Amino acid sequence: MSIQRQVTFWLIALLGVVALLYLLSGILLPFAAGLILAYLLDPLADRLEKLRFSRLAATLIILGLFVLFFVLALVLIAPVLANQLASFAQRLPETVQRLQQLLAEQGAPIVERFGGRDALRDVQNSLGDVVGQGATWVATLLRSLWSGGQAFIGVVSLLVITPVVAFYLLVDWDRMVVTIDTWIPPRNRDLVRALAREMDVAISGFLRGQSLVCLFLGVFYAIGLSLVGLNFAILIGLVSGIISFIPYVGSLTGLLLALGVAVVQFWPDWVMIGATLGVFAAGQFLEGNIVQPKLVGESVGLHPVWVMFSLLAFGSLFGFVGLLLAVPLAAIIGVLTRFALRQYLSSPLYEQRPPAQAARKRSGS
């Protein structure tokens, strides 16, 4: 009965937390961002404390440098991105139409040879519908990102509230950890601490490592595509790096986007199209063989499929807040699931023989 009550209590508590997150998802964005920022910067604050800095001074130095870097990046890169984004949205219908025309012209002989003119006509109509709808959706999405008042309020809250939340959390981080540790019953303290360390390794390894990987890929793609001379190179490169946080999906999306722009811009110059592909091939080679193993490693314990599922699931449930919390929650769920599986495999429930086998054993003996 005691175990049943504990399970019931924690299930009710979990449902309550999920319901609270769902109800408050509209205002949690700056607080979730501040929490994640404080978590990511805590090791740096600990290192500064070892250098005889006080916790307050370390926090002020770290957040000051972070805000300075963010403002410089915003001032230097934001105007370029805004111009390229506006130009991309304006030229998107023309680019899509030209891409559709090239695909139809180059694929027409093959389709007509195997399926006849009717098949060619059907393929052209289907391709036009799909590409046209996709272009309309992308253009509408790009315009809505900055046209809505809610988006503007969200951006302002991120810029104003998030640093304040991160400051207070970073100052009191160690104190909060100690306080939460005292809430744990002494008999379970060692077990909970071990699980918390495992969660911390999974979350910090992925968040800190993958963030640096995304930054590297975004800069690499932006510089590489700019050297190739691709239109919207900085926009495509940075977006490709950012969405590389989603394993495989981000790189593939950036590749298709860059390839589509390159075909329209450089056709029939296959050398320049191949150079565009070469930039992404080089980026994937560096990520898979050098950057990813060094920064993320193999001990994170987050499978790419589980990461993609968690991002889509939590994002659909809680919006952008869910995207921010998806990886930490996925890591926590993964650690708890592995712990429950270990407990089950070592329990009498797993080792107990089926009734028929037990009966045969008794009759044989």
N, C-alpha and C positions, 0 to 999 in steps of 0.2 A: 504493500500500500504506500509506503514511503517513496519508493521509486516511481510509482505511478503519479503520485502527487508532484514530485519534482519534474517529471516529464510534462505533466499538464501545465505546471507553472511556467516552465520555460517556453512551451508552445504558445501559451497565451501572451507571454512577454514578447515573443518574436512577432506574433500577429499584431500586437500593439505598436511595436516599433515600425513595422511595415506600413500600417495604417497611418501612423504619424508622419512618416516620410512622404507618403502619397498626398496627404492633406496639406502639408507645408512645403511641397516641392517647388512652389512658385517663389518662395522667399529664401530658400536654403542655399541658393547658388553661391553667393559670396561667402557664406559661412563654411560650406563644404570646400570651396577653393582655399579659404584661409587655413582650414584644418590640414588639408593635403600639403599646402605650402610649408606650414610649420613642421609637419612630419618630415618632409624632404630636407629641410634646412637644419633640423635638430642635430645630426652628427657634426655639421660644421660648427655649430654653437658649442658643442662639447669639446671639439678640438681647440677652439679659442679659449675656452675655460681652462684647459690644460696649460695654455700659454700665459696664465695669470690674469686673464681678463675676467671681469665679473659677468654674470649671466646677462644683466641689463646692457652692459657695454657690448658684449658679443652680439646680442640681438639687434642693437642699434646699428652696428657695423654691417652685419649681414643684410638686414632689410634695407639699409641705406644703399649699399652696393647693388642689391637686387632691383630696387626702384630706379636707381640711376641707369642701370643697364636697360631696364624695360623702357624708360622714357627715351633714352637715346635710340633704341631700336624702333620705338614708335615714331619718333621724329624723322629718322633717316629712311625707314622702310615703308611706313604707312602711306605716305604720299605716292610712292611708286606703285605699291599694291593697289591703292584706290584707283589710280589711273589705269592700270592694267585690267583691273576688275571691271571698270566701266567700259573700257574698250572691248574686253572679251564678251561682255553681255551684249554690247551693241552689234558686234560682228559675228555673234554666234549663229544667227539664222543663215547668213551668207556662207559661213564656214561649213555648216552642216549641209547646206544645199550643194556646195561644191564637192564635199566629200561623198555625198550621195551620187552625184553625177559621175565622179571618178570610179566609184565602186560599180555602178551600173555599166559604164563603158568598158572597164577592164574585165568584168565578170560576164558580160553579155555573150561573148563567143562560147564560153564553157557551158553556161546555162542553156543557151539556144541549141547547142550541139546535143546535149543529153535530154532536154525536155521540150524543145521546140519553142516557137514564138509565144504560145500561150503561157508556158511556164516562165519565160522571160518577162512577160507582162505582169504575171502574178508576183514574181519576185520583186520587180521594180516598185509595184504598188505597195507591197508589204514593207519593203525597205523604207519607202518614203513615209509611210504611216508611222513606223516605229521610230525612225530618226526624227521626224517632225514632232511627235509627241514628247520624245526625250528632250529635244531642244527647247520646246515650250516649257516643260517642267523645270529644266535647269535655269532658264532665263527668269522664270517666275520666282524660283527659290533665291537666286542671287539678288533680285530686286527687293524681295521681302526681308532679306537679312538686315537691311539698313533703313527700310521705310517704316517699319512698325515702331510705335512708341514704346511698346514693351521691351523690344530688343535694345532700344536706346537706354531705357532705365536699367536693364540688366547689365549693359556695358559700364554705365556710370557706377552702379553698385559694386561691380567687380573692381573698378579702379579706385574707389574710395573706401569701401567697407572691408574688402579682402585684406589689404595691408594692415589695417587696424586689428582685425581678428587674428591674423597671423602673428602680429607683434605680441599681443597678450598671451596667446597660446604658446608661443615660443619661449617667452619669459618664464611661464609657469609649467613648462612641459614636464620636467623632471619631478616637480612637486606633485603634479597630477598623477603621474605614474606611481609614485610612492603611495599616494592616497588611495588609488584604486587597488593597489596591492594589499593594503590593510583591510580592504573589504572582503578579501577572499578568506574562507575558513582555513585555519592553520593546517588541518588534516589534508586539504586539497591544494595547498599553496604550491608545492613543488610541481605537481602535475599541471596546474594552470600556467605556471611560469614557463614550463617546457613547451606547452602549446602556444603560448604567447610569443616565445622566441622563434618558434617555427613559423608562425604567422608573420612576424616581423621580417624574417629572412625572405619569405616569399614576396611580401608586399614591397619592401624596400629594394630588393634585387630587381624586381620588374619595373617599378615606377621610376626609380633613379636611373637604372641602366637603360631602360627603353626610352626615357625622356632624352638622354644624351644621344642615343642612337637616332631618334627622330630629328634632333637638332643637327647632327652630323649629316644625315641624308638630305635634309632640307637645304642646308648650305651647299652641299656637294652638287645636288641636282640643279639648284639655281645658278651656280657658277658654271657648271658644265653646259647646261642648255643655253646660257647667255653666250658662252664662247662659240657654240654651234651657230648662234644667230637666230634661234627659234623665237617666234613671237610669243609674248606673255611668259617668257622664260622664268622670271622671278616668281610670278604667281603660280605657275605650274610646279616649279621646283619646291617652293615652300609648302604648298598644299600637299604635294606628294610626300614630303617628309613628315608633315604633321599626321596625316592619316596612315602613315606607316606604323602608328601605334597599334592599329588593327593588323595582326599578322597576315601577310600575303595579300589581303584585300587592298591595303593602302598602296603597296608597290604596283600591283596589277592595275588599279584605277589610274594612278599617275602615268604608267606606261601607255595605257590606251589613250588617255587624254593627250599626252605629248605626241604620240604617234599619229593621231588624227590631225592635230595642228600641223605636224611636220609634212604629212602627205599633201595637205592642201597648200602649204606654203612652198614646198620645194619640188613638187612633182614637175617633171619626171627625173629629177636629180636624185638617183638612188644613193649616191655617196652621202649627201646630207641627211637623208632619211636613215641610212645606216649609222651615221654619226650620232643621231638622236637615240637610236637603239643602243649604241655603244655606251652612251652616258649611263643609261639605266642598267646595262649589263655590268659595267664597272662598279656602279653603286651597290648592286646586289652581291657582287663578288666580295667587295670590301666589307659589307655588312655581315655576310654569312661566314667569312673566314677570318676576319680580324676584329671588327668593331663589336659585333654581337657576342662572340665568345669572351672578349675582354671585359665588356661593360655589364653584360647580363649574366653570362655563364650558364651552366647546365643545372645548377642546384635550385632554381627558382621554384619548380614544381607546378607551373601553370602551363597546361597544354594549349597550343594555339587555338584549337577548336573550342575549348572551354572559355578562353578569353573572348573569342568572337561571339559565342553564345551569350556570355554575360553582358557584353557591351550592348548587344541587340535587345536582350531581355530587360535589363535595368534601364536602358535608354528609352524603350517603349513604355515602361511603367512610370518612370519618374522624370523623363525629359533629360535635359542637359545635366541636371544634378545626378541622375542615374548614371550617365556616362562618366562623370567624375568619380563616383563611388563604385563603379562596376568592378574594377580590378581589385581594390582592397576587399570588397565583399566576396568576390570570386576566390581570392586567396584564403580568406577566413573559412568559407564554406568547404574549400578543398582540404584544408588542414583538419577541420572537424570531421569531414567524411572519412579521411584516411584514419583518423583516430578511432572513429566508430567501427570501421572495418577491422582494425587491429584488435579492438576489444571483442568483436564478434568472433574472429578467428581463434582467439585464445579462450573463449568462454565454453562452458559445458554445452551450450545450445548448439555450437558448431561441431563439437566432438561427440555428441550423443549419437548412438547408432539408431538406425530406423527400427521400429518395433519388430518387423519380420526378421531382420538380421539378428536382433537380440534374442528372439525366440528360438531361432535355429541354433544359436550358440549355446543356449541353456539346454536344449534337447540333445545336442551333440555331446555336451559335457556330462 
